[in-house]
């Protein structure tokens, strides 16, 4: 089974524009005109509506417009590169957005940018699992413990 991450964004970009930006900037391949793929990575994007929008607004104090879903295959030899691509994609999209939060399995905070302040969750094992993933974060940031309001 794969690992799933969701990037909730407050942005003016539409889901298709998100995918076009990522395809161009990261040279990802289109799967079916609705999804992208890269090494050990599958990316979808859709509008956020209904209860999910309300949950994120209540927990993180911003209204998400777009959800970008990253599915990683942990059994792939290219898993490390898939992780790196996910973070590059996240940074590229945060540059084009107001606020955002990257969640693992819909609840655990990987990173968040709210009010222009980017924070990496020190409790997320991905920063210290040997991949040096923090090197992929080019936006100014801090690292600290970020308990999830969704748990």
Secondary structure as UniProt FT lines:
FT   STRAND          3..10
FT   HELIX           15..26
FT   STRAND          29..30
FT   STRAND          35..38
FT   TURN            39..40
FT   STRAND          41..47
FT   HELIX           50..60
FT   STRAND          66..72
FT   TURN            74..75
FT   TURN            77..78
FT   HELIX           79..95
FT   STRAND          99..104
FT   TURN            105..107
FT   STRAND          108..114
FT   TURN            115..116
FT   STRAND          117..121
FT   TURN            122..123
FT   HELIX           125..127
FT   HELIX           133..136
FT   STRAND          141..144
FT   TURN            149..150
//
